[in-house]
């Protein structure tokens, strides 16, 4: 069984999309890309199988459009993209296809994503390496890749500088209480920021004088 296209109208509210009619019956909506790919025109006959292929192609194009919309906002890891597209209800097999396509075109690149992510965490938030590792793991970044980039981008001396800066600010906000309690609060704060005790221990020791300020 086949149908004949009798009318093709551009959609008023959606640019580059068209409505396909057979007689007075609406058949489907397609993008200009699908219109060209399938050579759709008035008088063309469509079998049920061909119509299924058209609709399948449209589903894939909508999936790609959504993925590109996410990437326009910011870079994503492959796991992030897969999760977001799944939450939108797209078919899992098609998601695998679009991720492969975006990866092939370098729109999705976990190595590039991880590098930019680490640099932003260091520069904008002064996040410690432990916390950065955790975030990268949650985003599906390979452990070995994460370690290589952290070793390259976050040397120990820079970690020490950032931890010290955070500690100095935190000390000013600690209320009057025993020094030991202040030290514990400061240690926990830096730990939550992602710094190792190897880094924070020396900093807390250096700040002991400020923690025990007699003006308390």
NUMARVO-413645 format. One record per atom (N, C-alpha, C): x, y, z; residue in three letters; residue number from 1; atom name. Coordinates in steps of 0.1 Angstrom, whole numbers, always signed. Each point is the difference from the previous one (the first is absolute). Layout:
N
  east north    up kelum firo rovex
     X     Y     Z   ala  NUM    CA
...
This chain:
216
  east north    up kelum firo rovex
    +8   -12    +0   unk    1     N
    -8   +12    +0   unk    1    CA
    +9   +12    +0   unk    1     C
    -4   +10    -8   unk    2     N
    +8   +13    -1   unk    2    CA
    -9   +12    +1   unk    2     C
    +6   +11    +3   unk    3     N
    -7   +13    -1   unk    3    CA
    +7    +9    -9   unk    3     C
    -7   +10    -5   unk    4     N
    +5   +10    -9   unk    4    CA
    +1   +14    +7   unk    4     C
   +11    +6    -1   unk    5     N
    +2   +13    +6   unk    5    CA
    -8   +10    -9   unk    5     C
   -10    +7    +5   unk    6     N
    -7   +10    -7   unk    6    CA
    +3   +14    +3   unk    6     C
    +7    +2   +12   unk    7     N
    +3   +14    +4   unk    7    CA
   +11    +0   +10   unk    7     C
    +9    +9    -1   unk    8     N
   +11    +2    +9   unk    8    CA
    +0   +15    +4   unk    8     C
    -1    +2   +13   unk    9     N
    -1   +14    +5   unk    9    CA
   +11    +3   +10   unk    9     C
    +6   +12    -1   unk   10     N
   +10    +3   +10   unk   10    CA
    -8    +4   +13   unk   10     C
    +6    -4   +12   unk   11     N
    -6    +2   +13   unk   11    CA
    +2   +15    +4   unk   11     C
   -10    +6    +5   unk   12     N
    +1   +15    +3   unk   12    CA
    +9    +2   +13   unk   12     C
    -2    -9   +10   unk   13     N
    +7    +3   +13   unk   13    CA
   +14    -7    +1   unk   13     C
    +3    -9   -10   unk   14     N
   +13    -7    +1   unk   14    CA
    +7    +1   -13   unk   14     C
   +11    +8    +0   unk   15     N
    +7    +2   -12   unk   15    CA
    +7   -13    -5   unk   15     C
    +1    -1   -13   unk   16     N
    +6   -11    -7   unk   16    CA
    -7   -14    +3   unk   16     C
   -13    +1    +2   unk   17     N
    -8   -12    +2   unk   17    CA
   -12    +1    -9   unk   17     C
    -5   -12    -5   unk   18     N
   -11    +0    -9   unk   18    CA
   -10   -11    +4   unk   18     C
   -13    +3    -3   unk   19     N
   -11   -10    +2   unk   19    CA
    -3    -7   -13   unk   19     C
    -1   -13    +1   unk   20     N
    -4    -8   -12   unk   20    CA
   -14    -4    +1   unk   20     C
    -8    +2   -11   unk   21     N
   -14    -4    -1   unk   21    CA
    -3   -10   -11   unk   21     C
   -10    -8    +2   unk   22     N
    -5    -8   -11   unk   22    CA
   -15    +3    +1   unk   22     C
    -5    +7   -11   unk   23     N
   -13    +5    +1   unk   23    CA
    -1   +10   +11   unk   23     C
   -10    -1    +9   unk   24     N
    -2    +9   +11   unk   24    CA
    +7    -6   +13   unk   24     C
    +6   -11    -2   unk   25     N
    +5    -7   +12   unk   25    CA
   +15    +3    +2   unk   25     C
    +3    +5   +12   unk   26     N
   +14    +2    +4   unk   26    CA
    +7   -13    +1   unk   26     C
   +12    -2    -6   unk   27     N
    +7   -12    +1   unk   27    CA
   +12    +0   +10   unk   27     C
    +8   +10    -2   unk   28     N
   +11    +2   +10   unk   28    CA
    +7   +13    -2   unk   28     C
    +8    +4    +9   unk   29     N
    +8   +12    -1   unk   29    CA
   +15    -4    -2   unk   29     C
    +7    +8    -8   unk   30     N
   +14    -3    -3   unk   30    CA
    +8   +12    -1   unk   30     C
   +13    -2    +2   unk   31     N
    +9   +12    -1   unk   31    CA
    +4    +2   -15   unk   31     C
    +6   +11    -3   unk   32     N
    +4    +2   -14   unk   32    CA
   +11   -10    -4   unk   32     C
    +8    -5   +10   unk   33     N
   +10   -10    -3   unk   33    CA
    -7   -13    -5   unk   33     C
   -10    -4    +7   unk   34     N
    -7   -12    -3   unk   34    CA
    -7    +1   -14   unk   34     C
    -5   +12    -2   unk   35     N
    -7    +3   -12   unk   35    CA
    +9    -2   -12   unk   35     C
   +12    +4    +1   unk   36     N
   +10    -1   -11   unk   36    CA
    +5   -15    -1   unk   36     C
    +3    -6   +12   unk   37     N
    +6   -13    +0   unk   37    CA
   -10   -10    -7   unk   37     C
   -13    +1    +3   unk   38     N
    -9    -9    -6   unk   38    CA
    -7    +5   -12   unk   38     C
    +5   +11    -5   unk   39     N
    -6    +6   -12   unk   39    CA
   -15    +1    +0   unk   39     C
    -5    +5   +11   unk   40     N
   -15    +1    +2   unk   40    CA
    -6   +12    -8   unk   40     C
   -10    -3    -8   unk   41     N
    -6   +10    -8   unk   41    CA
   -15    -4    -3   unk   41     C
    -8   +10    -4   unk   42     N
   -14    -3    -4   unk   42    CA
    +0   -10   -11   unk   42     C
    -9   -10    +3   unk   43     N
    -2   -11   -10   unk   43    CA
    +8   -12    +3   unk   43     C
   +10    +1    +9   unk   44     N
    +8   -12    +4   unk   44    CA
    -8   -10    +8   unk   44     C
    +1   -12    -3   unk   45     N
    -6   -11    +7   unk   45    CA
    +9    -5   +11   unk   45     C
    -6    -2   +12   unk   46     N
    +7    -5   +11   unk   46    CA
    -6   -14    +5   unk   46     C
    +8   -10    +0   unk   47     N
    -4   -13    +6   unk   47    CA
    +1    +2   +15   unk   47     C
    -7    -9    +7   unk   48     N
    +1    +0   +15   unk   48    CA
   +14    -2    +5   unk   48     C
    +8    -8    -7   unk   49     N
   +14    -3    +4   unk   49    CA
    +8   +13    -2   unk   49     C
    -2    +7   -11   unk   50     N
    +7   +13    -2   unk   50    CA
    -4   +10   +10   unk   50     C
   -13    +1    +4   unk   51     N
    -4   +10   +10   unk   51    CA
    +6    -3   +13   unk   51     C
    +2   -13    +3   unk   52     N
    +7    -4   +13   unk   52    CA
   +14    +5    +0   unk   52     C
    +7    -2   -12   unk   53     N
   +14    +5    -1   unk   53    CA
    +1   +15    +2   unk   53     C
   -10    +7    -6   unk   54     N
    +0   +15    +2   unk   54    CA
    -2    +4   +14   unk   54     C
    -9    -7    +7   unk   55     N
    -2    +3   +14   unk   55    CA
   +11    -4    +9   unk   55     C
    +7   -11    -4   unk   56     N
   +12    -4    +8   unk   56    CA
   +11   +10    -2   unk   56     C
    +1    +5   -12   unk   57     N
   +11   +11    -3   unk   57    CA
    -3   +12    +8   unk   57     C
   -13    +4    +1   unk   58     N
    -4   +12    +7   unk   58    CA
    +3    -2   +15   unk   58     C
    -2   -12    +5   unk   59     N
    +3    -2   +14   unk   59    CA
   +15    +2    +3   unk   59     C
    +8    -5    -9   unk   60     N
   +15    +1    +1   unk   60    CA
    +4   +15    -1   unk   60     C
    -6    +7    -9   unk   61     N
    +4   +14    -1   unk   61    CA
    -5    +8   +12   unk   61     C
   -11    -3    +6   unk   62     N
    -4    +6   +13   unk   62    CA
   +10    -3   +11   unk   62     C
    +4   -12    +0   unk   63     N
   +10    -4   +10   unk   63    CA
   +13    +8    -2   unk   63     C
    +5    +1   -12   unk   64     N
   +12    +7    -3   unk   64    CA
    -2   +15    +4   unk   64     C
   -11    +5    -3   unk   65     N
    -3   +14    +3   unk   65    CA
    +1    +3   +15   unk   65     C
    -6    -9    +8   unk   66     N
    +1    +1   +14   unk   66    CA
   +14    -1    +5   unk   66     C
    +7   -10    -5   unk   67     N
   +14    -1    +4   unk   67    CA
    +9   +12    -3   unk   67     C
    -2    +6   -12   unk   68     N
    +7   +12    -3   unk   68    CA
    -4   +12    +8   unk   68     C
   -13    +0    +4   unk   69     N
    -4   +11    +9   unk   69    CA
    +7    -1   +13   unk   69     C
    +2   -12    +6   unk   70     N
    +7    -2   +12   unk   70    CA
   +14    +5    -2   unk   70     C
    +7    -4   -11   unk   71     N
   +14    +4    -2   unk   71    CA
    +2   +15    -3   unk   71     C
   -11    +6    -4   unk   72     N
    +1   +15    -3   unk   72    CA
    +1    +7   +14   unk   72     C
    -5    -6   +10   unk   73     N
    +0    +7   +13   unk   73    CA
   +14    -2    +7   unk   73     C
    +5   -12    -1   unk   74     N
   +13    -3    +5   unk   74    CA
    +5   -14    -4   unk   74     C
   +13    -3    +2   unk   75     N
    +5   -13    -4   unk   75    CA
    -6   -11    +9   unk   75     C
    -2   -12    -5   unk   76     N
    -5   -11    +8   unk   76    CA
    +9   -12    -2   unk   76     C
    +0    -9   +10   unk   77     N
    +7   -13    -1   unk   77    CA
   -10    -9    -7   unk   77     C
    +5   -11    -5   unk   78     N
    -9   -10    -6   unk   78    CA
   -11    -5   +10   unk   78     C
    +4    -3   +12   unk   79     N
   -10    -4   +10   unk   79    CA
   -10   +10    +3   unk   79     C
    +4   +12    +1   unk   80     N
   -10   +11    +2   unk   80    CA
   -10    +1   -11   unk   80     C
    +5    -1   -12   unk   81     N
    -9    +1   -12   unk   81    CA
   -10   -12    +0   unk   81     C
    +5   -12    +2   unk   82     N
    -8   -11    +0   unk   82    CA
   -11    +1   +10   unk   82     C
    +4    +4   +12   unk   83     N
   -10    +1   +11   unk   83    CA
   -11   +10    -3   unk   83     C
    +4   +12    -5   unk   84     N
   -10   +11    -3   unk   84    CA
    -9    -5   -11   unk   84     C
    +5    -6   -11   unk   85     N
    -8    -4   -11   unk   85    CA
   -10   -11    +5   unk   85     C
    +5    -9    +8   unk   86     N
    -9   -11    +5   unk   86    CA
   -11    +6    +8   unk   86     C
    +3   +10    +8   unk   87     N
   -10    +7    +9   unk   87    CA
   -11    +6    -9   unk   87     C
    +4    +4   -12   unk   88     N
   -10    +6    -9   unk   88    CA
    -8   -10    -7   unk   88     C
    +3   -13    +2   unk   89     N
    -9   -11    -5   unk   89    CA
    +4    -5   -14   unk   89     C
   +12    +4    -5   unk   90     N
    +5    -5   -13   unk   90    CA
    +4   -15    +1   unk   90     C
    -1    -6   -12   unk   91     N
    +3   -15    -1   unk   91    CA
   +15    -2    +3   unk   91     C
    +3   -10    +8   unk   92     N
   +14    -2    +5   unk   92    CA
    +9    -4   -12   unk   92     C
    -5    -7   -10   unk   93     N
    +8    -4   -11   unk   93    CA
    +4   +12    -9   unk   93     C
   -10    +9    -1   unk   94     N
    +3   +13    -8   unk   94    CA
    +9    +9    +8   unk   94     C
    -1    +0   +13   unk   95     N
    +9    +8    +8   unk   95    CA
   +15    -5    -2   unk   95     C
    +2   -13    -1   unk   96     N
   +13    -6    -2   unk   96    CA
    +5    +5   -14   unk   96     C
    -9    +0   -10   unk   97     N
    +4    +5   -13   unk   97    CA
    +4   +14    +0   unk   97     C
    -8    +9    +6   unk   98     N
    +3   +14    +0   unk   98    CA
   +13    +3    +7   unk   98     C
    +2    -7   +11   unk   99     N
   +12    +3    +8   unk   99    CA
   +12    -4    -9   unk   99     C
    -1   -11    -7   unk  100     N
   +11    -4    -9   unk  100    CA
    +2   +10   -11   unk  100     C
   -11    +6    -5   unk  101     N
    +2   +10   -11   unk  101    CA
    +6   +12    +6   unk  101     C
    -4    +5   +11   unk  102     N
    +6   +12    +6   unk  102    CA
   +14    -2    +4   unk  102     C
    +3   -12    +5   unk  103     N
   +14    -3    +3   unk  103    CA
    +9    +0   -13   unk  103     C
    -5    -6   -10   unk  104     N
    +7    +0   -13   unk  104    CA
    +3   +14    -5   unk  104     C
    -9    +9    +2   unk  105     N
    +1   +14    -4   unk  105    CA
    +7    +9   +10   unk  105     C
    +4    -6   +11   unk  106     N
    +8    +7   +11   unk  106    CA
    -9   +10    +7   unk  106     C
   -13    -2    -1   unk  107     N
    -9    +9    +8   unk  107    CA
    +0    -6   +15   unk  107     C
    +1   -13    +1   unk  108     N
    +2    -6   +13   unk  108    CA
   +14    -6    +1   unk  108     C
    +7    +5   +10   unk  109     N
   +14    -5    +2   unk  109    CA
    +3    +0   +15   unk  109     C
    +0   -11    +6   unk  110     N
    +2    -1   +15   unk  110    CA
   +13    +6    +4   unk  110     C
   +11    -2    -8   unk  111     N
   +13    +5    +4   unk  111    CA
    +0   +16    +0   unk  111     C
    -6    +6   -10   unk  112     N
    -1   +14    +0   unk  112    CA
   -10    +5   +11   unk  112     C
   -11    -7    +2   unk  113     N
    -9    +4   +10   unk  113    CA
    +7    +0   +14   unk  113     C
    +7   -11    +3   unk  114     N
    +6    -1   +13   unk  114    CA
   +11   +11    +2   unk  114     C
    +7    +3   -10   unk  115     N
   +11   +10    +1   unk  115    CA
    -7   +14    +3   unk  115     C
   -10    +4    -7   unk  116     N
    -7   +12    +2   unk  116    CA
    -7    +0   +14   unk  116     C
    -6   -11    +4   unk  117     N
    -6    -1   +13   unk  117    CA
   +10    +2   +11   unk  117     C
   +11    -7    -1   unk  118     N
   +10    +2   +11   unk  118    CA
    +5   +14    +0   unk  118     C
    +3    +6   -11   unk  119     N
    +5   +14    +0   unk  119    CA
   -10    +9    +6   unk  119     C
   -13    -1    -3   unk  120     N
   -10    +8    +6   unk  120    CA
    -1    -2   +15   unk  120     C
    +0   -12    +5   unk  121     N
    -1    -3   +14   unk  121    CA
   +12    +6    +7   unk  121     C
   +12    -1    -6   unk  122     N
   +12    +6    +7   unk  122    CA
    -1   +16    +0   unk  122     C
    -3    +5   -12   unk  123     N
    +1   +15    -1   unk  123    CA
   -12    +7    +6   unk  123     C
   -12    -6    -1   unk  124     N
   -12    +7    +5   unk  124    CA
    -4    -3   +14   unk  124     C
    +3   -12    +4   unk  125     N
    -5    -5   +13   unk  125    CA
   +11    -4   +10   unk  125     C
   +12    -1    -5   unk  126     N
   +12    -5    +8   unk  126    CA
    -4   -14    +7   unk  126     C
    -7    -8    -8   unk  127     N
    -3   -13    +5   unk  127    CA
   +12    -9    +2   unk  127     C
    +1    -8   +10   unk  128     N
   +11    -9    +2   unk  128    CA
    -1   -12    -9   unk  128     C
   +11    -7    -1   unk  129     N
    +1   -12    -9   unk  129    CA
    -9   -11    +3   unk  129     C
    -2    -3   +13   unk  130     N
    -9   -11    +4   unk  130    CA
   -14    +3    -5   unk  130     C
    -5   +12    +2   unk  131     N
   -14    +3    -5   unk  131    CA
    -1    +0   -15   unk  131     C
   +11    +5    -7   unk  132     N
    +0    +0   -14   unk  132    CA
    -1   -14    -5   unk  132     C
    +8    -9    +6   unk  133     N
    -1   -14    -4   unk  133    CA
   -14    -6    +1   unk  133     C
    -6    +3   +11   unk  134     N
   -14    -5    +3   unk  134    CA
    -9    +5   -11   unk  134     C
    +0   +13    -3   unk  135     N
    -8    +6   -10   unk  135    CA
    +2    -6   -14   unk  135     C
   +12    -2    -3   unk  136     N
    +3    -6   -13   unk  136    CA
    -5   -15    -1   unk  136     C
    +1    -7   +11   unk  137     N
    -5   -14    +1   unk  137    CA
   -15    +0    -3   unk  137     C
    -7   +10    +7   unk  138     N
   -14    +1    -2   unk  138    CA
    -4    +3   -14   unk  138     C
    +8    +7    -7   unk  139     N
    -2    +3   -14   unk  139    CA
    +4   -10   -10   unk  139     C
    +6   -12    +5   unk  140     N
    +3   -11    -8   unk  140    CA
   +14    +1    -7   unk  140     C
    +9    +9    +6   unk  141     N
   +13    +1    -6   unk  141    CA
    +9   -11    +5   unk  141     C
    +7    -6   -10   unk  142     N
    +9   -11    +3   unk  142    CA
   +10    +4   +11   unk  142     C
    +2    -9   +10   unk  143     N
    +8    +3   +12   unk  143    CA
   +15    +3    -5   unk  143     C
    +5    -7    -9   unk  144     N
   +14    +2    -4   unk  144    CA
    +1   +13    -7   unk  144     C
    -9    +4    -8   unk  145     N
    +0   +13    -7   unk  145    CA
    -1   +11   +10   unk  145     C
    -8    -1   +10   unk  146     N
    -2   +10   +11   unk  146    CA
   +13    +2    +7   unk  146     C
    +7   -11    +4   unk  147     N
   +12    +1    +7   unk  147    CA
   +11    +7    -8   unk  147     C
    +1    -4   -13   unk  148     N
   +10    +7    -8   unk  148    CA
    -2   +15    -1   unk  148     C
   -12    +4    -2   unk  149     N
    -3   +14    -1   unk  149    CA
    +2    +8   +13   unk  149     C
    -4    -7   +11   unk  150     N
    +2    +7   +13   unk  150    CA
   +15    +1    +3   unk  150     C
    +8   -10    -3   unk  151     N
   +14    +1    +2   unk  151    CA
    +6   +11    -9   unk  151     C
    -5    +2   -12   unk  152     N
    +5   +10    -9   unk  152    CA
    -4   +14    +4   unk  152     C
   -13    +2    +3   unk  153     N
    -6   +13    +2   unk  153    CA
    +0    +5   +14   unk  153     C
    +2    -9   +10   unk  154     N
    -2    +4   +14   unk  154    CA
   +12    -4    +9   unk  154     C
   +11    +6    -2   unk  155     N
   +12    -4    +8   unk  155    CA
    -2    +3   +15   unk  155     C
    +8    -6    +8   unk  156     N
    -2    +1   +15   unk  156    CA
    +2   +14    +5   unk  156     C
    +9    +8    -6   unk  157     N
    +2   +13    +5   unk  157    CA
   -12    +9    -3   unk  157     C
    -7    -2   -11   unk  158     N
   -12    +8    -3   unk  158    CA
   -11    -5   +10   unk  158     C
    -1   -13    +3   unk  159     N
   -10    -4   +10   unk  159    CA
    +2    +6   +13   unk  159     C
   +13    +1    +4   unk  160     N
    +3    +6   +13   unk  160    CA
    -4   +15    +0   unk  160     C
    +3    +7   -11   unk  161     N
    -4   +15    +0   unk  161    CA
   -15    +1    +1   unk  161     C
    -7    -8    -7   unk  162     N
   -15    +2    +0   unk  162    CA
    -6    -4   +14   unk  162     C
    +5   -11    +5   unk  163     N
    -4    -4   +13   unk  163    CA
    +3   +10   +11   unk  163     C
   +11    +6    -1   unk  164     N
    +4   +11   +10   unk  164    CA
    -9   +12    -2   unk  164     C
    -3    +4   -12   unk  165     N
    -9   +11    -2   unk  165    CA
   -14    -3    +6   unk  165     C
    -5   -12    -3   unk  166     N
   -13    -3    +6   unk  166    CA
    +0    -1   +15   unk  166     C
   +11    -5    +6   unk  167     N
    +1    -1   +14   unk  167    CA
    +1   +14    +6   unk  167     C
    +7   +10    -6   unk  168     N
    +1   +13    +6   unk  168    CA
   -14    +7    +0   unk  168     C
    -8    -2   -10   unk  169     N
   -14    +5    +0   unk  169    CA
    -8    -6   +11   unk  169     C
    +1   -13    +1   unk  170     N
    -8    -8   +10   unk  170    CA
    +3    +4   +14   unk  170     C
   +13    +2    +3   unk  171     N
    +4    +4   +13   unk  171    CA
    -7   +13    +5   unk  171     C
    -2    +9    -9   unk  172     N
    -6   +13    +4   unk  172    CA
   -15    -2    +4   unk  172     C
    -6   -11    -4   unk  173     N
   -14    -2    +3   unk  173    CA
    -2   -10   +12   unk  173     C
   +10    -5    +5   unk  174     N
    -1    -9   +11   unk  174    CA
    -3    +7   +13   unk  174     C
   -10    -4    +7   unk  175     N
    -4    +7   +13   unk  175    CA
    +9    -4   +11   unk  175     C
    -1    +8   +11   unk  176     N
    +9    -2   +12   unk  176    CA
    -3   -13    +6   unk  176     C
   +10    -9    +0   unk  177     N
    -2   -14    +6   unk  177    CA
   +14    -5    +2   unk  177     C
    +2   -12    +6   unk  178     N
   +13    -5    +2   unk  178    CA
    +8    -3   -13   unk  178     C
   +13    +2    +1   unk  179     N
    +8    -1   -12   unk  179    CA
    -2   -14    -7   unk  179     C
    +0   -11    +9   unk  180     N
    -2   -13    -6   unk  180    CA
   -12    -2    -8   unk  180     C
   -11    +7    +4   unk  181     N
   -13    -1    -7   unk  181    CA
    +2    +8   -13   unk  181     C
    +6   +11    +0   unk  182     N
    +2    +8   -12   unk  182    CA
    +9    -8   -10   unk  182     C
   +10    -7    +5   unk  183     N
    +8    -8    -9   unk  183    CA
    -8   -11    -6   unk  183     C
    -8    -6    +7   unk  184     N
    -9   -11    -5   unk  184    CA
    -9    +6   -11   unk  184     C
    -6   +11    +3   unk  185     N
    -9    +6   -10   unk  185    CA
    +7    +4   -13   unk  185     C
   +12    +5    +2   unk  186     N
    +8    +4   -12   unk  186    CA
    +4   -12    -8   unk  186     C
    +4   -11    +7   unk  187     N
    +4   -12    -6   unk  187    CA
   -12    -6    -8   unk  187     C
   -11    +0    +6   unk  188     N
   -12    -6    -7   unk  188    CA
    -4    +9   -12   unk  188     C
    +1   +13    +2   unk  189     N
    -3    +9   -11   unk  189    CA
    +9    -3   -12   unk  189     C
   +13    -1    +2   unk  190     N
    +9    -2   -11   unk  190    CA
    -2   -15    -6   unk  190     C
    -3    -9    +9   unk  191     N
    -3   -14    -5   unk  191    CA
   -12    +0    -9   unk  191     C
   -10    +7    +4   unk  192     N
   -12    +1    -9   unk  192    CA
    +2    +7   -13   unk  192     C
   +10    +9    +0   unk  193     N
    +4    +7   -12   unk  193    CA
    +8    -9    -9   unk  193     C
    +5   -12    +5   unk  194     N
    +7    -9    -8   unk  194    CA
   +15    -1    +2   unk  194     C
    +5    +6   +11   unk  195     N
   +15    +0    +2   unk  195    CA
    +4   -12   +10   unk  195     C
   +12    -5    -3   unk  196     N
    +5   -11    +8   unk  196    CA
    +5    +5   +13   unk  196     C
    +2    -9   +10   unk  197     N
    +5    +4   +13   unk  197    CA
   +15    +4    -2   unk  197     C
    +7    -6   -10   unk  198     N
   +14    +4    -3   unk  198    CA
    +1   +15    -3   unk  198     C
   -10    +5    -6   unk  199     N
    +0   +15    -3   unk  199    CA
    -5    +8   +12   unk  199     C
   -12    -4    +5   unk  200     N
    -7    +8   +10   unk  200    CA
    +8    -1   +14   unk  200     C
    +6   -10    +3   unk  201     N
    +7    -1   +13   unk  201    CA
   +10   +11    +2   unk  201     C
    +8    +2   -10   unk  202     N
   +10   +10    +1   unk  202    CA
    -6   +14    +1   unk  202     C
   -11    +2    -7   unk  203     N
    -6   +13    +0   unk  203    CA
    -6    +3   +13   unk  203     C
    -7    -9    +6   unk  204     N
    -6    +2   +13   unk  204    CA
   +10    +2   +11   unk  204     C
   +12    -6    -1   unk  205     N
   +11    +2    +9   unk  205    CA
    +5   +14    -1   unk  205     C
    +1    +5   -12   unk  206     N
    +5   +13    -3   unk  206    CA
   -10   +11    +5   unk  206     C
   -13    -3    +1   unk  207     N
   -10    +9    +4   unk  207    CA
    -3    -1   +15   unk  207     C
    +7    -8    +7   unk  208     N
    -3    -2   +15   unk  208    CA
    +0   +14    +7   unk  208     C
    +9    +9    -3   unk  209     N
    +1   +13    +6   unk  209    CA
   -13    +7    -1   unk  209     C
    -5    +1   -13   unk  210     N
   -13    +7    -2   unk  210    CA
   -12    -7    +6   unk  210     C
    +1   -13    +1   unk  211     N
   -11    -7    +6   unk  211    CA
    -1    +2   +15   unk  211     C
   +12    +4    +6   unk  212     N
    +0    +2   +15   unk  212    CA
    +1   +14    +4   unk  212     C
    -4    +9   -10   unk  213     N
    +0   +14    +2   unk  213    CA
    -6    +4   +14   unk  213     C
    +7    +8    +8   unk  214     N
    -4    +3   +13   unk  214    CA
   -12   +10    +0   unk  214     C
    -3    +6   -11   unk  215     N
   -11    +9    -2   unk  215    CA
   -13    -7    +1   unk  215     C
    +0   -14    -1   unk  216     N
   -13    -7    +2   unk  216    CA
    -6    +3   +13   unk  216     C
